[in-house]
Amino acid sequence: MTWALGPWLIAFGRQTPLILPAIVVRYVPIVANARIPGRAMVVVYLVVAMLAAIGVAWLSSRQRTARIAAGCLVLLLALECAPAPPPMYVPDMPSQYAALRSHARAGAVCELPLGVRDGFGETGRFDSSVLLHQTLHERPIVGGFLARLEPRVARDYATMPVVGSFLRLSSGGKLSEESLGMTPRDAASSLASAGIAFVVLDTRTASPDLIQYVQTGITLRLIGEQDGRMFYEVF
């Protein structure tokens, strides 16, 4: 369908970037929140492909020059759509996550910076790599992504002791008065009572305030370090 769209656009003096109008949908308010707008574009491509076929048929029925032009357009589009090797990416998979999987202690993993995201936005600072890491340690995680998240869930995260501070510090905010009044031992107990056994701090992306809070405001035991990440057990 995309192949057939090209002649129609070029015949009418359009630019080739319009071959993918679904990209424009990302910048349309409300519509941009659709989970996969590309699905709806399939119907649009079908209609435009039919128009493109009509355009090619019209050119083919004209004089010899028009038929040559139609053939050249088809050849150019065939070259443009020729498959090419896609760029490859090797994900960051620290072996320390496998160590968490085999750790005897049960409990969830909280990766910092922390974020909660859905199709309408995010709270804190969400890093999608935490979902990949979960496939290694196979433990529950704090935060994450869900296409349609109930607003109360984000509010509950924001009001949780310590976890709410993680969210605020992850997004560049400051500690609340309640968090400032907690002792490191109380902060660790709060995490443990929420079922959180491990904290992973990415010092490459965390703010200085978040790093300081983790290292001085909570009783944690360092159990590993790899690729700029500090692995702590809630002690």
RODO-2510 file (C-alpha; in nm, 4 decimals, decimal comma):
residues 235
     n   res          X          Y          Z
     1     m     0,0000     0,0000     0,0000
     2     t     0,2796     0,2375     0,0821
     3     w     0,4394     0,1506    -0,2541
     4     a     0,1179     0,2450    -0,4352
     5     l     0,0839     0,5684    -0,2420
     6     g     0,4046     0,7153    -0,3837
     7     p     0,2989     0,7652    -0,7490
     8     w    -0,0232     0,9339    -0,6432
     9     l     0,1588     1,1807    -0,4184
    10     i     0,4346     1,2549    -0,6697
    11     a     0,1864     1,2925    -0,9550
    12     f     0,0162     1,5679    -0,7603
    13     g     0,3399     1,7441    -0,6681
    14     r     0,3547     1,6266    -0,3078
    15     q     0,6683     1,5483    -0,1081
    16     t     0,7623     1,1915    -0,0236
    17     p     0,7600     1,2434     0,3600
    18     l     0,3806     1,2446     0,3266
    19     i     0,4045     0,8751     0,2401
    20     l     0,3660     0,8145     0,6123
    21     p     0,0848     1,0457     0,7291
    22     a     0,0515     0,8415     1,0483
    23     i     0,3530     1,0321     1,1825
    24     v     0,1461     1,3515     1,1850
    25     v    -0,1061     1,1866     1,4180
    26     r     0,1500     1,2027     1,7006
    27     y     0,1083     1,5812     1,7102
    28     v    -0,2730     1,5967     1,6999
    29     p    -0,4247     1,6595     2,0474
    30     i    -0,6427     1,3798     2,1890
    31     v    -0,5807     1,1629     1,8816
    32     a    -0,2145     1,1370     1,9886
    33     n    -0,3286     0,9409     2,2957
    34     a    -0,4577     0,6564     2,0811
    35     r    -0,2686     0,3402     2,1661
    36     i    -0,1789     0,2428     1,8092
    37     p    -0,3063     0,5005     1,5552
    38     g    -0,1271     0,3089     1,2815
    39     r    -0,4054     0,0518     1,2892
    40     a    -0,6585     0,3111     1,1739
    41     m    -0,4175     0,4321     0,9052
    42     v    -0,4387     0,0930     0,7349
    43     v    -0,7843     0,1869     0,6064
    44     v    -0,6520     0,5234     0,4873
    45     y    -0,3662     0,3526     0,3057
    46     l    -0,6132     0,1237     0,1315
    47     v    -0,8128     0,4209    -0,0003
    48     v    -0,5035     0,6104    -0,1089
    49     a    -0,3609     0,2982    -0,2735
    50     m    -0,6742     0,2786    -0,4894
    51     l    -0,6340     0,6454    -0,5833
    52     a    -0,2681     0,5795    -0,6623
    53     a    -0,3684     0,2921    -0,8900
    54     i    -0,6120     0,5229    -1,0688
    55     g    -0,3332     0,7794    -1,1082
    56     v    -0,0931     0,5225    -1,2562
    57     a    -0,3639     0,3922    -1,4898
    58     w    -0,4334     0,7467    -1,6046
    59     l    -0,0650     0,8109    -1,6775
    60     s    -0,0334     0,4778    -1,8569
    61     s    -0,3203     0,5650    -2,0890
    62     r    -0,1653     0,8940    -2,1989
    63     q     0,1102     0,9590    -2,4479
    64     r     0,4392     0,7720    -2,4537
    65     t     0,6094     1,0385    -2,2382
    66     a     0,3499     0,9955    -1,9627
    67     r     0,3893     0,6178    -1,9692
    68     i     0,7669     0,6509    -1,9378
    69     a     0,7185     0,8913    -1,6464
    70     a     0,4870     0,6401    -1,4744
    71     g     0,7448     0,3634    -1,5214
    72     c     1,0208     0,5837    -1,3800
    73     l     0,8086     0,6645    -1,0742
    74     v     0,7451     0,2961    -1,0136
    75     l     1,1170     0,2201    -1,0466
    76     l     1,2130     0,5004    -0,8073
    77     l     0,9629     0,3797    -0,5485
    78     a     1,0875     0,0230    -0,5826
    79     l     1,4397     0,1468    -0,5080
    80     e     1,3157     0,3601    -0,2186
    81     c     1,1332     0,0675    -0,0587
    82     a     1,4169    -0,1797    -0,1085
    83     p     1,4891    -0,3564     0,2208
    84     a     1,7996    -0,2506     0,4098
    85     p     1,9615    -0,4026     0,7204
    86     p     1,8058    -0,2314     1,0251
    87     p     2,0402    -0,0842     1,2880
    88     m     2,1000    -0,3297     1,5684
    89     y     2,0978    -0,2444     1,9365
    90     v     2,2447    -0,4470     2,2207
    91     p     2,0468    -0,3769     2,5391
    92     d     2,2190    -0,3098     2,8679
    93     m     2,1717    -0,6272     3,0741
    94     p     2,3868    -0,6110     3,3902
    95     s     2,4495    -0,9525     3,5412
    96     q     2,3622    -0,8175     3,8860
    97     y     1,9949    -0,8502     3,7950
    98     a     2,0415    -1,2247     3,7579
    99     a     2,1937    -1,2214     4,1067
   100     l     1,8744    -1,0601     4,2370
   101     r     1,6743    -1,3449     4,0857
   102     s     1,8739    -1,6031     4,2781
   103     h     1,8762    -1,4038     4,6027
   104     a     1,7109    -1,5895     4,8882
   105     r     1,5130    -1,2895     5,0099
   106     a     1,1662    -1,2346     4,8640
   107     g     1,0427    -0,8892     4,7687
   108     a     1,0039    -0,6306     4,4950
   109     v     1,2695    -0,4256     4,3166
   110     c     1,2551    -0,0465     4,3071
   111     e     1,4691     0,1052     4,0309
   112     l     1,5685     0,4704     4,0552
   113     p     1,4969     0,7131     3,9009
   114     l     1,1394     0,5952     3,9493
   115     g     0,8453     0,6576     3,7208
   116     v     0,4851     0,5553     3,6584
   117     r     0,3547     0,5989     3,3030
   118     d     0,0401     0,5403     3,1022
   119     g    -0,0912     0,6596     2,7660
   120     f    -0,1692     1,0058     2,9046
   121     g     0,1600     1,0920     3,0733
   122     e     0,3937     0,9959     3,3534
   123     t     0,4678     1,0649     3,7159
   124     g     0,8328     1,0809     3,8149
   125     r     1,0803     0,9676     3,5507
   126     f     1,0049     0,6378     3,3821
   127     d     1,2795     0,4344     3,2157
   128     s     1,1467     0,1556     2,9949
   129     s     1,4631    -0,0479     3,0538
   130     v     1,3260    -0,1479     3,3950
   131     l     1,0762    -0,3690     3,2113
   132     l     1,3608    -0,5438     3,0330
   133     h     1,5510    -0,5860     3,3588
   134     q     1,2447    -0,7484     3,5121
   135     t     1,2800    -1,0329     3,2627
   136     l     1,6147    -1,1045     3,4286
   137     h     1,5373    -1,0742     3,7999
   138     e     1,1743    -1,1959     3,7619
   139     r     1,0547    -1,0001     4,0649
   140     p     0,7702    -0,7517     4,1133
   141     i     0,8753    -0,3944     4,0412
   142     v     0,7746    -0,0544     4,1726
   143     g     0,6313     0,1756     3,9044
   144     g     0,6167     0,0704     3,5423
   145     f     0,3881     0,1225     3,2452
   146     l     0,0228     0,0502     3,1749
   147     a    -0,1685     0,1839     2,8746
   148     r    -0,4646     0,2967     3,0856
   149     l    -0,3760     0,3511     3,4500
   150     e    -0,6362     0,4506     3,7061
   151     p    -0,5531     0,8013     3,8380
   152     r    -0,5812     0,6786     4,1957
   153     v    -0,2846     0,4450     4,1412
   154     a    -0,0546     0,7369     4,0553
   155     r    -0,1939     0,9292     4,3535
   156     d    -0,1311     0,6339     4,5834
   157     y     0,2284     0,6146     4,4645
   158     a     0,2752     0,9882     4,5230
   159     t     0,1450     0,9685     4,8796
   160     m     0,3401     0,6577     4,9843
   161     p     0,6167     0,7244     5,2353
   162     v     0,9635     0,7115     5,0760
   163     v     0,8245     0,5928     4,7403
   164     g     0,6527     0,9294     4,6991
   165     s     0,9870     1,0943     4,7728
   166     f     1,1496     0,8770     4,5070
   167     l     0,8960     1,0027     4,2536
   168     r     0,9411     1,3674     4,3462
   169     l     1,3197     1,3494     4,3435
   170     s     1,3160     1,1541     4,0162
   171     s     1,1264     1,4371     3,8475
   172     g     1,3501     1,7086     3,9932
   173     g     1,1377     1,7946     4,2977
   174     k     1,2241     1,8192     4,6644
   175     l     1,1662     1,6047     4,9688
   176     s     0,8451     1,6500     5,1656
   177     e     0,8476     1,7566     5,5292
   178     e     0,7327     1,4082     5,6269
   179     s     1,0304     1,2469     5,4540
   180     l     1,2733     1,4939     5,6077
   181     g     1,1441     1,3963     5,9518
   182     m     1,1970     1,0216     5,9013
   183     t     1,5078     0,8512     6,0284
   184     p     1,7024     0,6250     5,7897
   185     r     1,5811     0,3235     5,9840
   186     d     1,2170     0,4363     5,9635
   187     a     1,2548     0,4924     5,5886
   188     a     1,3909     0,1401     5,5428
   189     s     1,1087    -0,0036     5,7518
   190     s     0,8574     0,1811     5,5346
   191     l     1,0028     0,0238     5,2217
   192     a     1,0088    -0,3207     5,3789
   193     s     0,6472    -0,2920     5,4911
   194     a     0,5522    -0,2111     5,1303
   195     g     0,7176    -0,5347     5,0158
   196     i     1,0251    -0,3684     4,8652
   197     a     1,3407    -0,5700     4,9294
   198     f     1,5871    -0,4180     4,6813
   199     v     1,6697    -0,0715     4,5478
   200     v     1,8685    -0,0177     4,2285
   201     l     2,0116     0,3323     4,1865
   202     d     2,1303     0,4434     3,8430
   203     t     2,3851     0,7111     3,9339
   204     r     2,4187     0,8121     3,5665
   205     t     2,0636     0,9429     3,5400
   206     a     1,9598     1,0118     3,9001
   207     s     1,9710     1,3676     4,0329
   208     p     2,2248     1,4569     4,3047
   209     d     1,9393     1,5006     4,5560
   210     l     1,8055     1,1532     4,4795
   211     i     2,1509     0,9975     4,5110
   212     q     2,2079     1,1724     4,8435
   213     y     1,8694     1,0670     4,9784
   214     v     1,9259     0,7014     4,8901
   215     q     2,2769     0,6916     5,0307
   216     t     2,2167     0,8877     5,3505
   217     g     1,8429     0,8951     5,4173
   218     i     1,7671     0,5211     5,4111
   219     t     1,9292     0,2262     5,5833
   220     l     2,0419     0,0139     5,2882
   221     r     2,3134    -0,2462     5,2382
   222     l     2,5182    -0,2333     4,9180
   223     i     2,5223    -0,5784     4,7578
   224     g     2,6613    -0,4981     4,4141
   225     e     2,7684    -0,2344     4,1645
   226     q     2,7824    -0,2536     3,7854
   227     d     2,7732    -0,0112     3,4924
   228     g     2,6932     0,2912     3,7070
   229     r     2,4148     0,1122     3,8965
   230     m     2,4229     0,0564     4,2719
   231     f     2,2340    -0,2488     4,3970
   232     y     2,1064    -0,2221     4,7539
   233     e     1,9180    -0,4515     4,9868
   234     v     1,6693    -0,2876     5,2226
   235     f     1,8272    -0,3512     5,5587
***
